[in-house]
Amino acid sequence: MTSISHGAGSSAAYHTFSSASSAETPDIFHDYVQQFFRYRPETLRKAKNHTPSPKTRTPAFFDRHLDSHLQLLHVVYLPSITADLMKIADDALQAACLDGSLPPMSDQFPTQLHREAVAESVTEPIICEEQIRNFYKDTTAQFCSRVAATLEFQLPVWTSGRLRYTLSADKNRGIADGFLKIDKDPYVNTPISESYTLVAGTFPTLALWEFKSLTAGTSNVMEAIVQQTVSCLAFSWEGCDIGKKCIALHARKDGSPPVTGNRMGLDADPPICPSVGKSIPGPPNRSSAVLSKNDRQKAGYITQQTWSEAVQDDVTFVVINSGNFEIIGIRNRKQQTLFLSDVIKVDDCDYGRLHTGLYIAILRDALNRTLQLRPPNIPASWTRSYNQQAVTKMSNDDIMNQACLRDWLVIQSSSKKRSLTGFKLDTYYFRVNPSKELKDNTLTDLRSFFRIILQAQFGQFIAKGILEVDGVRLKDPSSTAIIKVAHTDDAIAKLYREHEVYLNLLKAGVSELPRIIGFFQYVDIEGLEEYPLSCAVLITQDMGSPVCHVPEDFTRQHLTLFQKLLTKIHQAGFVHTKLSRDNLIIRAGDPVRVSIVSLGDARRVGDGQTTAFDDEDKLLLKLLPNPCKHLLSGETTEAFNEAFPTTNPLNNGDDGGASELSVSEPPRKKGRISKGRSSL
C-alpha cells in the first residue's frame, strides 16, 4: 500500500500514477483527495516595480444606471459561508467513496508534486493585477475545477471535463475578471447529465471573480468591504451624479435611456449554503472607525462593481480576490442582498477544500435555478430583455401607445455634427393636455418619459425622427414621427391650434389623419436659465410622402381616397384653407393609405356655407398629378383611363372602395414611396 506524507521532503508526496496500483484501495484515493483539500497557495509578494497605484475604478455607466429592481440594497455578514462550502466538499468526497464513484488516482490528479511544479513555474514577484488573475487561473482554478467536476459529475477519471475557468468575456460592459462556465460544445468527449447540459444552455456564466492588485486590495480595503455589514442601513448605491439631466446627456452616447440591467432568474430553493437567511451581525470588534475614509470608499466601489457584474451575468456566487486575501459573496436576487464571508487569508486555510466546495456549490446553484425556469414557473424578470442599456422589447403599437401616455419628452439628434436647427436638444419637454393646462411637472422615473431621435430636417421648423421608449426604437418607417417646432408666442399658439384641430377631427371619426402623439412645451427643470426661451413641439405619426415627390406612384385608388377623406373633413365642419401638394400624403402598401396634414390654418365653416367646400374639392383636383385636371371639365380622356384603370383586380371591379377609405393597390412597375420625402 502506498503511503502518503504531507511533508514537502517526503518522496511519497511526489507520487505519480502511470496506472492504478492493485494495492491501492478507495481509502488511499480518499486520502489523496483529503491531502489536496489542504492545499494552500504560495504567498504572493510585490515586485520592486509593482504598480504603485492603490486606486480602484469608480462606478461606471452600467453600475450607476442599474435598474432599481436590480440594485444592491443590503450587505450582510455571513461568516459561515466558508464552513458551508468546506462541508459541501467533504460531503461530496464522502458520497463518492460510499457509492464507489471515486476514480482511481492518475497523472491527471493534482498531487502535491504537480501543484508545486505548477506553482514554481508561475510564481514570481507580482507587478500588476493581471499576474494575480493568471496565477489563480493556472493554479487553484485548474486544480479545483478538476476535482470538483470529477466529484459532481461522477466522472470516471480526474478531469475538469466541460467545466471551464476562463478570463475571457464576450461583453463590453459589466465585465468581471474571471468566469466559471460549462462548455456547450465540449473539447473532449466527457459525459455529463442532461440536466447539466441544460445548465450550459441556460446560464453561459456560472460565477465570477473580481481581482484587485496587491496595492489596491490591501487587507484594510478587504476588511472595509466586510465592515459594510456592521451598519443596518441600506447599502449606499452610487447613481448618476449628473442629476435630472442624466437622461438627456447620457443618451447622446448610446441612443437609449440610461437604465441598465439584465434578465434575472430565481434564487436557488433551498439555498445551496444552508446558512443563507440565518445571518448574524458582524463581530463587535468590527468598528467602521478603525479604517480610513478612503478605504471605506474603495470598499463601496468594489462592492457596487462586483454586484453589477453579478447582475450582468445573473450569477449567485462572486469572489473578490486580491492575491493574498479573498472574500466570497452570495447574491440574493429577491432580497437584493449580498451575503459576505469573512476576509479569507488565502495562504492560511484549507484553500483546496474551500474552492472545491465553492465550485460544487456553484454548479448545484446553477442546476437548481435552471430546473426552476420551466413553464409555467418562468418569472417575468427572466423574460425581460435588455438591449445594451435598454429595457423591455415592445411592438411598434406598444411603443406608440406608451409615447402617447407619457408626460415627458427628450429630443435628441442622431447627427454627430448636431447640425439640426430650431430644436432645443438634450432637454425636457412637458406634455400640454387638451385643456391647455400643465400637469404636475415632476419627472418621477424612467417610465414617465419617451425620446425622439431626430433623423432629418425639412426646413427650419419640421423634422422627422424615431420614437424610442425604454431604449426600443420603432423600426417600421410608417411609424416614425414628424416633429413641428415653434418659438414665438404667435407660432406656438398656431401650433397648438393645429393640435386641437387634429384632435377634433379624429374625435369626429376622421381616422385617416396622423395619430397625435402630443403637444409639448420646453421646461427648464434644472432652473439654470434666467430667461428660458419659449419652445413648443407637436409630435404626429409619419404618414408617408407628399404626392408631389412621388407622382409616378399616384393611382385611381389615391384619387378616390383623397376625395373621400376631404369630404369627411368637410362633413366635420372644417376647411383646410392651405391645401397644397406638400400636405397631400400617400403611403405604399396593402392597403393603400392617404392622409392630409398641416392643419394649422384650418377653420370651421358654418352650416349652409358650402362654397368653401366646393372650392377646396376643385383645388384638390388641380393639385393632384396629371391627368386629374381632366376631371375639372368632366372629361375622361384615353390618357386618364389608361393611367387610372377603372377595374381593380383585387376588389372585383370596385372603383376604389365605396365603403372603405383603404383599398388594396394593384401591382406597380415603378416608383417607391419610401424614396420620397416624409409627410410634413
Phi, psi and omega per residue, in radians:
M1 nan 2.327 -3.134
T2 -1.366 2.254 3.117
S3 -1.566 2.795 -3.130
I4 -2.160 2.239 3.076
S5 -2.033 2.514 3.092
H6 -1.600 -0.076 -3.099
G7 -1.351 2.495 -3.096
A8 -1.140 -0.481 -3.079
G9 -1.588 -0.029 -3.101
S10 -1.403 2.277 3.132
S11 -1.132 -0.505 3.135
A12 -1.120 -0.440 -3.132
A13 -1.187 -0.363 -3.084
Y14 -1.825 0.426 -3.104
H15 -1.070 2.329 3.030
T16 -1.992 2.808 -3.005
F17 -2.203 1.680 3.039
S18 -1.315 -0.484 3.042
S19 -2.825 2.767 -3.113
A20 -1.245 2.234 3.136
S21 -1.350 2.463 3.132
S22 -1.151 -0.364 -3.135
A23 -1.417 -0.225 -3.101
E24 -1.459 2.378 -3.091
T25 -2.019 2.916 3.086
P26 -0.966 -0.507 3.102
D27 -1.100 -0.686 3.111
I28 -1.147 -0.717 3.112
F29 -1.044 -0.743 3.119
H30 -1.039 -0.734 -3.105
D31 -1.170 -0.638 3.102
Y32 -1.108 -0.706 3.126
V33 -1.171 -0.702 3.108
Q34 -1.082 -0.672 3.090
Q35 -1.088 -0.717 3.106
F36 -1.106 -0.658 -3.139
F37 -1.003 -0.470 -3.124
R38 -1.521 0.162 3.121
Y39 -1.064 2.346 3.073
R40 -2.277 2.208 -3.139
P41 -1.159 2.819 3.053
E42 -1.139 2.578 3.009
T43 -1.236 2.248 -3.127
L44 -1.521 2.400 -3.095
R45 -2.140 2.604 -3.123
K46 -1.270 2.480 2.962
A47 -1.407 2.816 3.139
K48 -1.073 -0.558 -3.140
N49 -1.773 0.546 3.130
H50 -1.062 2.542 3.111
T51 -0.932 2.102 -3.037
P52 -1.379 -0.343 -3.012
S53 -1.216 2.206 3.087
P54 -1.617 0.139 -3.012
K55 -1.323 2.682 2.936
T56 -2.204 2.705 -3.021
R57 -1.207 2.539 3.052
T58 -1.347 2.840 3.127
P59 -0.936 2.316 -3.095
A60 -1.688 -3.046 -3.053
F61 -0.958 -0.849 -3.091
F62 -1.055 -0.757 -3.117
D63 -1.135 -0.834 -3.006
R64 -1.181 -0.459 -3.045
H65 -1.907 0.370 -3.117
L66 -1.097 2.414 3.094
D67 -0.875 2.406 -3.071
S68 -1.049 -0.474 3.122
H69 -1.351 -0.146 -3.121
L70 -1.950 -0.146 -3.089
Q71 -1.233 2.730 3.078
L72 -1.345 2.224 3.120
L73 -1.818 -0.654 -3.037
H74 -2.416 2.527 3.006
V75 -2.053 2.168 -2.999
V76 -2.138 2.325 3.121
Y77 -1.345 2.184 -3.120
L78 -2.435 1.376 -3.062
P79 -1.110 -0.339 -3.098
S80 -1.351 -0.016 3.100
I81 -0.980 -0.798 -3.092
T82 -1.127 -0.716 3.117
A83 -1.131 -0.699 3.107
D84 -1.046 -0.788 -3.080
L85 -1.190 -0.701 3.115
M86 -1.139 -0.639 3.108
K87 -1.164 -0.635 3.092
I88 -1.058 -0.723 3.110
A89 -1.134 -0.805 -3.138
D90 -1.082 -0.761 -3.122
D91 -1.141 -0.649 3.127
A92 -1.147 -0.707 3.104
L93 -1.145 -0.765 -3.136
Q94 -1.094 -0.715 3.138
A95 -1.126 -0.683 3.129
A96 -1.146 -0.620 3.109
C97 -1.216 -0.696 -3.089
L98 -1.217 -0.679 -3.105
D99 -1.637 0.067 3.062
G100 1.307 0.290 -3.104
S101 -1.587 -0.053 3.139
L102 -1.231 2.053 -3.073
P103 -1.276 2.771 3.082
P104 -1.181 2.791 3.131
M105 -1.162 2.590 3.105
S106 -2.625 3.072 -3.137
D107 -1.159 -0.239 3.120
Q108 -1.436 -0.208 3.125
F109 -1.321 2.396 -3.115
P110 -1.336 1.351 3.101
T111 -1.198 3.003 3.113
Q112 -1.078 -0.690 3.099
L113 -1.024 -0.824 -3.129
H114 -1.110 -0.778 -3.099
R115 -1.099 -0.750 -3.114
E116 -1.206 -0.609 3.107
A117 -1.148 -0.734 3.118
V118 -1.152 -0.801 -3.111
A119 -1.067 -0.676 -3.131
E120 -1.123 -0.586 -3.093
S121 -1.380 -0.375 -3.061
V122 -2.001 -0.248 -3.091
T123 -1.461 2.118 3.083
E124 -2.695 2.813 3.128
P125 -0.914 2.389 -3.011
I126 -1.510 2.265 3.096
I127 -1.766 -0.700 -3.018
C128 -2.554 3.033 -3.119
E129 -1.068 -0.622 -3.101
E130 -1.016 -0.630 3.125
Q131 -1.161 -0.601 3.105
I132 -1.154 -0.749 3.100
R133 -1.017 -0.835 -3.094
N134 -1.171 -0.640 3.125
F135 -1.084 -0.794 3.126
Y136 -1.106 -0.767 -3.118
K137 -1.067 -0.738 -3.043
D138 -1.411 -0.258 -3.115
T139 -2.021 -1.545 -3.021
T140 -0.990 -0.812 -3.105
A141 -1.091 -0.725 3.132
Q142 -1.128 -0.791 -3.082
F143 -1.199 -0.888 -2.994
C144 -1.280 -0.566 3.095
S145 -1.123 -0.605 -3.141
R146 -1.196 -0.809 -3.117
V147 -1.244 -0.776 -3.107
A148 -1.112 -0.777 -3.131
A149 -1.115 -0.723 -3.131
T150 -1.100 -0.750 -3.131
L151 -1.236 -0.797 -3.042
E152 -1.321 -0.699 -3.126
F153 -1.517 -0.088 -3.101
Q154 0.946 0.928 -3.113
L155 -1.380 2.645 -3.088
P156 -1.366 -0.273 3.109
V157 -2.351 2.877 -3.138
W158 -1.396 1.828 -3.117
T159 -2.725 2.637 3.054
S160 -1.373 -0.232 3.087
G161 0.967 -2.121 -3.101
R162 -1.624 0.031 3.092
L163 -1.433 2.184 -3.052
R164 -2.261 2.352 2.928
Y165 -1.839 2.223 -3.052
T166 -2.392 2.739 3.072
L167 -1.797 0.044 -3.096
S168 -1.679 2.749 3.115
A169 -2.672 2.325 3.135
D170 -1.662 1.035 3.140
K171 -2.498 2.896 3.138
N172 -2.132 0.218 3.114
R173 -2.825 2.812 3.132
G174 0.977 0.725 -2.997
I175 -1.680 2.213 3.013
A176 -1.502 -2.982 -3.085
D177 -1.805 -0.524 -3.124
G178 -2.411 2.631 -3.046
F179 -2.473 2.421 3.019
L180 -1.822 2.274 -3.033
K181 -2.459 2.834 2.915
I182 -1.922 2.166 3.141
D183 -1.120 2.306 3.026
K184 -1.221 -0.750 3.118
D185 -1.954 1.783 -3.029
P186 -1.151 2.516 3.048
Y187 -1.321 -0.485 3.112
V188 -2.179 2.774 -3.102
N189 -1.444 1.295 -3.121
T190 -1.888 2.088 -3.077
P191 -1.297 2.449 2.940
I192 -2.389 2.885 -3.076
S193 -1.187 2.812 3.085
E194 -1.073 -0.587 -3.130
S195 -1.109 -0.765 3.133
Y196 -1.270 -0.470 3.005
T197 -1.117 -0.655 3.084
L198 -1.152 -0.648 3.087
V199 -1.036 -0.768 -3.110
A200 -1.035 -0.608 3.135
G201 -1.441 -0.334 -3.099
T202 -1.620 -0.777 -3.103
F203 -2.121 1.667 3.129
P204 -1.019 -0.538 3.099
T205 -2.115 2.291 -3.079
L206 -1.690 -0.579 -3.121
A207 -2.799 2.885 -3.108
L208 -2.426 2.763 3.130
W209 -2.152 2.340 3.023
E210 -1.997 2.071 -3.094
F211 -1.811 2.568 3.051
K212 -2.248 2.666 3.133
S213 -1.231 2.919 3.116
L214 -1.075 -0.508 -3.135
T215 -1.438 -0.693 -3.110
A216 -1.373 -0.515 -3.094
G217 -1.907 0.947 3.138
T218 -1.160 2.956 3.125
S219 -1.064 -0.610 3.124
N220 -1.151 -0.751 3.131
V221 -1.136 -0.766 3.129
M222 -1.112 -0.687 3.087
E223 -1.127 -0.651 3.138
A224 -1.125 -0.563 3.099
I225 -1.078 -0.780 -3.140
V226 -1.260 -0.554 -3.122
Q227 -1.131 -0.326 3.091
Q228 -1.050 -0.360 -3.110
T229 -1.349 -0.198 -3.108
V230 -1.158 -0.710 -3.088
S231 -1.320 2.442 3.077
C232 -1.501 -0.086 -3.131
L233 -1.276 2.862 3.114
A234 -1.182 2.655 3.080
F235 -1.065 2.415 -3.095
S236 -1.484 1.545 -3.108
W237 -1.318 2.275 -3.140
E238 -1.595 1.918 3.081
G239 -1.594 -2.929 -3.130
C240 -1.195 2.367 -3.078
D241 -1.700 0.221 -3.129
I242 -1.565 -0.154 3.082
G243 1.410 -2.604 -3.037
K244 -1.155 -0.361 3.141
K245 -1.436 -0.003 -3.104
C246 -0.939 -0.775 -3.065
I247 -1.031 -0.849 -3.085
A248 -1.240 -0.786 -3.037
L249 -1.211 -0.741 -3.107
H250 -1.297 -0.505 -3.112
A251 -1.134 -0.367 3.116
R252 -1.126 -0.417 -3.062
K253 -1.491 -0.583 -3.032
D254 -2.258 -0.039 3.076
G255 1.234 0.290 3.131
S256 -2.475 2.823 -3.112
P257 -1.068 2.603 -3.104
P258 -1.348 1.152 3.013
V259 -2.357 2.254 -3.078
T260 -2.043 2.901 3.102
G261 2.809 -2.960 3.141
N262 -2.744 2.762 3.102
R263 -1.120 2.640 -3.003
M264 -2.305 2.257 3.096
G265 -1.533 -2.698 -3.098
L266 -1.794 2.796 3.020
D267 -1.358 2.641 3.096
A268 -1.054 2.418 -3.127
D269 -2.376 1.937 -0.002
P270 -1.328 2.888 3.117
P271 -1.029 2.502 -3.140
I272 -1.153 -0.667 3.014
C273 -1.617 1.948 -3.012
P274 -1.019 -0.489 -3.056
S275 -1.383 -0.134 3.057
V276 -1.094 2.262 -3.059
G277 1.631 -0.128 3.090
K278 -2.107 0.690 -3.031
S279 -1.214 2.757 3.095
I280 -2.150 2.764 3.128
P281 -1.103 2.752 3.076
G282 -1.083 2.689 -3.109
P283 -1.046 2.556 -3.057
P284 -1.091 -0.383 -3.129
N285 -1.385 -0.001 3.086
R286 -1.567 1.687 3.091
S287 -1.906 2.224 -3.111
S288 -1.122 -0.231 -3.134
A289 -1.334 -0.259 -3.086
V290 -1.192 -0.611 -3.021
L291 -1.727 2.750 -3.109
S292 -1.285 2.789 3.090
K293 -1.066 -0.635 -3.141
N294 -1.119 -0.729 3.117
D295 -1.132 -0.709 -3.135
R296 -1.162 -0.648 3.110
Q297 -1.139 -0.772 3.092
K298 -1.040 -0.719 -3.129
A299 -1.043 -0.737 3.109
G300 -1.117 -0.730 3.129
Y301 -1.088 -0.807 -3.109
I302 -1.119 -0.714 -3.132
T303 -1.124 -0.803 3.138
Q304 -1.125 -0.722 3.124
Q305 -1.067 -0.816 -3.094
T306 -1.154 -0.722 3.113
W307 -1.083 -0.768 -3.137
S308 -1.082 -0.683 3.095
E309 -1.134 -0.644 3.110
A310 -1.150 -0.656 3.086
V311 -1.124 -0.741 -3.097
Q312 -1.007 -0.618 -3.127
D313 -1.884 0.042 -3.105
D314 0.872 0.870 3.109
V315 -1.738 2.815 3.106
T316 -1.710 -0.785 -3.046
F317 -1.698 2.331 3.060
V318 -2.281 2.604 3.115
V319 -2.240 2.198 3.042
I320 -1.831 2.013 -3.002
N321 -2.233 2.260 3.094
S322 -2.094 0.544 3.094
G323 1.646 -1.186 -3.113
N324 -1.798 -0.189 -3.139
F325 -2.272 2.673 -3.054
E326 -2.681 2.593 3.018
I327 -2.295 2.326 3.078
I328 -1.817 2.292 -3.139
G329 -2.085 2.615 3.081
I330 -2.174 2.142 -3.087
R331 -1.591 2.236 3.024
N332 -1.871 2.001 -3.033
R333 -1.234 -0.815 -3.056
K334 -1.105 -0.748 -3.112
Q335 -1.547 -0.083 -3.091
Q336 0.887 0.894 -3.021
T337 -2.224 2.501 3.055
L338 -1.994 2.021 3.069
F339 -1.544 2.291 -3.072
L340 -2.084 2.453 3.033
S341 -1.353 3.107 2.928
D342 -1.150 2.912 2.966
V343 -1.229 2.149 -3.080
I344 -1.701 2.173 3.034
K345 -1.485 1.888 -2.937
V346 -1.005 -0.692 -3.071
D347 -1.563 0.233 -3.082
D348 -2.351 0.636 3.094
C349 -2.689 2.956 3.056
D350 -1.337 1.379 -2.992
Y351 -1.201 -0.585 3.086
G352 -1.106 -0.737 3.117
R353 -1.147 -0.793 -3.083
L354 -1.055 -0.834 -3.057
H355 -1.433 -0.413 2.964
T356 -1.129 -0.797 3.073
G357 -1.083 -0.670 3.117
L358 -1.075 -0.824 -3.104
Y359 -1.120 -0.707 3.109
I360 -1.141 -0.735 3.112
A361 -1.072 -0.709 3.114
I362 -1.057 -0.787 3.132
L363 -1.100 -0.782 -3.101
R364 -1.196 -0.646 3.092
D365 -1.084 -0.814 -3.136
A366 -1.115 -0.670 3.119
L367 -1.137 -0.790 3.124
N368 -1.025 -0.801 -3.093
R369 -1.242 -0.577 3.103
T370 -1.147 -0.783 -3.109
L371 -1.176 -0.410 3.074
Q372 -1.286 -0.443 -3.074
L373 -1.485 0.938 3.092
R374 -2.070 2.448 3.114
P375 -0.978 2.494 0.059
P376 -1.684 0.428 -3.021
N377 -1.623 0.135 -3.096
I378 -1.212 2.120 -3.121
P379 -1.340 2.744 3.121
A380 -1.066 -0.542 -3.124
S381 -1.133 -0.375 -3.137
W382 -1.500 -0.492 3.130
T383 -1.528 -0.154 3.122
R384 -1.259 2.239 -3.042
S385 -1.961 2.277 3.096
Y386 -1.858 2.390 3.072
N387 -1.944 1.735 -2.967
Q388 0.967 -1.892 3.115
Q389 -1.750 0.483 -3.083
A390 -1.734 2.967 3.130
V391 -1.971 -2.613 -2.927
T392 -0.956 2.389 3.031
K393 -1.165 2.496 -3.141
M394 -2.377 2.748 3.001
S395 -1.361 2.913 3.115
N396 -1.042 -0.719 3.128
D397 -1.119 -0.711 3.122
D398 -1.085 -0.733 -3.130
I399 -1.130 -0.774 3.125
M400 -1.078 -0.751 3.128
N401 -1.097 -0.753 3.131
Q402 -1.116 -0.726 3.132
A403 -1.075 -0.660 -3.134
C404 -1.218 -0.362 -3.100
L405 -1.642 -0.363 -3.003
R406 -1.536 2.491 -3.003
D407 -1.535 -0.341 -3.065
W408 -1.956 2.507 3.129
L409 -2.261 2.397 2.991
V410 -2.056 2.236 3.125
I411 -1.872 2.286 3.126
Q412 -2.311 2.918 3.094
S413 -1.982 2.418 3.061
S414 -1.459 -0.153 -3.110
S415 -1.358 2.250 3.094
K416 -1.141 -0.530 3.132
K417 -1.431 -0.218 3.112
R418 0.908 0.869 -3.026
S419 -1.555 -0.039 -3.136
L420 -1.143 2.368 -3.091
T421 -1.960 2.745 3.065
G422 1.511 -0.159 -3.104
F423 -1.987 2.361 3.003
K424 -1.460 1.962 -3.031
L425 -1.686 2.721 3.087
D426 1.007 0.609 3.108
T427 -2.336 3.058 -3.049
Y428 -1.810 2.453 3.007
Y429 -2.108 2.489 -3.094
F430 -2.001 2.430 -3.087
R431 -1.159 2.364 3.017
V432 -1.800 2.166 -3.075
N433 -1.400 2.990 -3.049
P434 -1.002 -0.447 3.111
S435 -1.473 0.096 3.071
K436 1.101 0.621 3.078
E437 -2.092 2.347 3.092
L438 -1.227 2.390 3.002
K439 -1.384 -3.121 3.039
D440 -0.998 2.090 -3.006
N441 -1.654 0.719 3.082
T442 -1.605 2.160 3.070
L443 -1.397 1.778 -2.980
T444 -1.420 -0.916 -3.113
D445 -2.770 -3.048 -3.063
L446 -1.148 -0.342 -3.127
R447 -1.459 0.056 -3.113
S448 -1.794 0.048 -3.122
F449 -2.395 2.827 2.943
F450 -2.358 3.062 -3.005
R451 -2.319 2.607 2.990
I452 -2.175 2.191 3.095
I453 -1.721 1.917 -3.103
L454 -1.209 2.324 -3.089
Q455 -1.927 -0.649 -3.090
A456 -2.677 2.712 -3.117
Q457 -2.170 2.422 3.112
F458 -2.112 1.746 -3.026
G459 1.356 -2.941 -3.033
Q460 -1.497 -0.378 -2.943
F461 -2.135 0.161 -3.121
I462 -2.339 2.395 3.118
A463 -2.535 2.869 3.077
K464 -2.009 2.434 -3.114
G465 -2.559 3.021 -3.134
I466 -1.910 2.257 3.096
L467 -1.289 2.513 3.099
E468 -2.508 2.192 3.093
V469 -2.181 2.083 -3.093
D470 0.949 0.671 3.007
G471 1.454 0.045 -3.128
V472 -1.864 2.098 -3.072
R473 -1.647 2.565 3.009
L474 -1.161 2.274 -3.114
K475 -1.803 -0.298 3.130
D476 -1.387 2.059 -3.109
P477 -0.973 -0.528 -3.125
S478 -1.271 -0.166 -3.111
S479 -1.917 0.208 3.032
T480 -1.293 3.110 -3.010
A481 -2.106 2.652 3.016
I482 -1.893 2.302 -3.079
I483 -2.069 2.135 3.063
K484 -1.955 2.347 -3.055
V485 -2.077 2.582 3.086
A486 -2.437 2.593 -3.076
H487 -2.126 -0.757 -3.111
T488 -1.375 2.843 -3.139
D489 -1.053 -0.739 -3.132
D490 -1.140 -0.740 -3.129
A491 -1.161 -0.672 3.115
I492 -1.144 -0.717 3.126
A493 -1.099 -0.716 3.122
K494 -1.158 -0.704 3.138
L495 -1.142 -0.668 3.114
Y496 -1.214 -0.606 3.087
R497 -1.093 -0.699 3.075
E498 -1.074 -0.706 3.087
H499 -1.012 -0.776 -3.118
E500 -1.202 -0.637 3.102
V501 -1.085 -0.793 3.093
Y502 -0.980 -0.830 -3.098
L503 -1.099 -0.719 3.135
N504 -1.130 -0.743 -3.133
L505 -1.205 -0.705 3.095
L506 -1.108 -0.680 3.103
K507 -1.132 -0.545 3.135
A508 -1.396 -0.013 3.070
G509 1.720 0.210 3.107
V510 -1.492 1.382 -2.976
S511 -1.341 -0.178 -3.113
E512 -1.362 -0.170 3.107
L513 -1.270 2.800 3.129
P514 -1.069 2.551 3.032
R515 -1.213 2.357 -3.114
I516 -1.582 2.037 3.099
I517 -1.443 -0.608 3.037
G518 2.712 2.897 3.047
F519 -1.953 2.224 -3.010
F520 -2.278 2.539 3.066
Q521 -2.045 2.518 3.120
Y522 -1.142 2.425 3.114
V523 -2.266 2.235 3.085
D524 -1.503 1.401 -3.032
I525 -1.237 -0.377 3.117
E526 -1.417 -0.286 -3.112
G527 1.156 0.543 -3.063
L528 -1.643 -0.269 -3.086
E529 -1.705 2.176 3.140
E530 -1.178 -0.697 3.108
Y531 -2.244 1.419 -3.096
P532 -1.015 2.357 3.130
L533 -1.308 2.524 3.063
S534 -1.300 2.419 3.109
C535 -2.815 2.309 3.108
A536 -2.432 2.653 3.128
V537 -2.353 2.556 3.015
L538 -1.980 2.176 -3.090
I539 -1.921 2.140 3.102
T540 -2.270 2.841 3.099
Q541 -1.232 2.451 3.069
D542 -1.328 2.085 -3.040
M543 -1.718 -0.133 3.136
G544 2.469 -2.473 -3.061
S545 -2.145 2.540 3.062
P546 -1.041 2.452 -3.067
V547 -1.088 -0.481 -3.120
C548 -1.205 -0.309 -3.132
H549 -1.622 -0.228 3.135
V550 -2.386 0.955 -3.083
P551 -1.061 -0.489 -3.121
E552 -1.206 -0.280 -3.138
D553 -1.549 -0.122 -3.023
F554 -1.266 2.346 -3.102
T555 -2.316 3.007 3.086
R556 -1.029 -0.608 3.127
Q557 -1.032 -0.751 3.128
H558 -1.079 -0.756 3.137
L559 -1.005 -0.872 -3.126
T560 -1.076 -0.743 -3.119
L561 -1.143 -0.739 3.110
F562 -1.078 -0.753 -3.135
Q563 -1.085 -0.761 -3.129
K564 -1.220 -0.647 3.109
L565 -1.143 -0.773 3.128
L566 -1.113 -0.641 3.078
T567 -1.072 -0.728 3.124
K568 -1.111 -0.679 3.099
I569 -1.116 -0.743 3.121
H570 -1.140 -0.716 3.135
Q571 -1.118 -0.449 3.074
A572 -1.398 -0.050 3.067
G573 1.657 0.272 -3.093
F574 -2.100 2.571 2.869
V575 -2.056 2.550 -3.088
H576 -1.210 -0.772 3.128
T577 1.315 -0.422 -3.125
K578 -2.240 0.683 -3.111
L579 -1.077 2.287 3.133
S580 -2.580 2.951 3.134
R581 -1.107 -0.463 -3.115
D582 -1.242 -0.429 -3.107
N583 -1.912 0.286 2.941
L584 -1.755 1.934 -2.926
I585 -1.946 2.373 3.030
I586 -2.199 2.682 3.133
R587 -2.417 2.292 -3.128
A588 -1.272 2.918 3.073
G589 2.283 -3.039 3.114
D590 -2.311 1.813 0.178
P591 -1.482 2.805 3.044
V592 -1.225 2.512 3.121
R593 -2.335 2.658 3.041
V594 -2.312 2.837 3.090
S595 -2.696 2.824 3.056
I596 -2.187 2.266 -3.039
V597 -2.195 -3.055 3.127
S598 1.048 1.160 -3.091
L599 -1.744 0.405 -3.109
G600 -1.113 -0.461 3.140
D601 -1.813 0.139 3.133
A602 -1.097 2.568 3.123
R603 -2.417 2.738 3.093
R604 -1.381 2.593 3.097
V605 -2.164 2.304 -3.100
G606 -1.214 2.888 3.127
D607 -1.042 2.418 3.092
G608 1.491 -0.195 -3.137
Q609 -1.591 1.343 -3.017
T610 -1.583 -0.165 -3.094
T611 -1.046 -0.744 -3.137
A612 -1.084 -0.645 3.111
F613 -1.157 -0.791 -3.123
D614 -1.095 -0.740 3.140
D615 -1.083 -0.686 -3.112
E616 -1.256 -0.563 3.061
D617 -1.083 -0.746 3.122
K618 -1.186 -0.681 3.124
L619 -1.064 -0.658 3.125
L620 -0.988 -0.781 -3.121
L621 -1.170 -0.563 3.100
K622 -1.202 -0.598 -3.058
L623 -1.373 -0.536 -3.085
L624 -1.252 2.719 -3.062
P625 -1.026 2.650 2.997
N626 -0.998 2.563 0.162
P627 -1.722 0.619 3.121
C628 -1.077 -0.461 -3.102
K629 -1.053 -0.439 -3.139
H630 -1.147 -0.400 3.140
L631 -1.239 -0.382 -3.121
L632 -1.091 -0.559 3.138
S633 -1.824 0.189 3.126
G634 1.385 0.132 -3.113
E635 -1.367 2.593 2.965
T636 -2.303 1.424 -3.055
T637 -1.252 2.891 3.092
E638 -1.052 -0.657 3.124
A639 -1.106 -0.705 -3.139
F640 -1.135 -0.819 -3.115
N641 -1.141 -0.556 3.107
E642 -1.236 -0.683 3.136
A643 -1.251 -0.677 -3.099
F644 -2.090 1.435 -3.137
P645 -1.052 2.479 -3.052
T646 -1.359 -0.318 -3.091
T647 -1.880 2.171 3.067
N648 -1.748 1.982 -3.076
P649 -1.074 -0.243 -3.098
L650 -1.654 -0.144 3.138
N651 -2.281 0.464 3.009
N652 0.968 0.765 3.026
G653 1.628 -0.058 3.082
D654 -1.072 2.410 -3.046
D655 -1.425 0.126 3.125
G656 2.624 -0.026 3.080
G657 1.701 1.501 -3.092
A658 -1.260 -0.504 -3.072
S659 -1.695 -0.242 -3.106
E660 -2.250 2.647 3.073
L661 -1.654 0.105 3.060
S662 -2.259 2.231 -3.135
V663 -2.290 2.787 3.102
S664 -1.257 2.451 -3.089
E665 -1.691 2.309 3.087
P666 -1.200 2.802 -3.137
P667 -1.060 2.502 3.098
R668 -2.158 2.661 -3.124
K669 -1.679 -0.371 -3.059
K670 -2.444 2.777 3.063
G671 1.551 2.284 3.067
R672 -2.326 2.115 -3.090
I673 -1.110 -0.492 -3.110
S674 -1.084 -0.321 3.121
K675 -1.459 -0.219 -3.076
G676 -1.415 3.113 3.135
R677 -1.391 2.589 -3.098
S678 -1.272 2.820 3.133
S679 -1.135 2.465 -3.138
L680 -1.970 nan nan
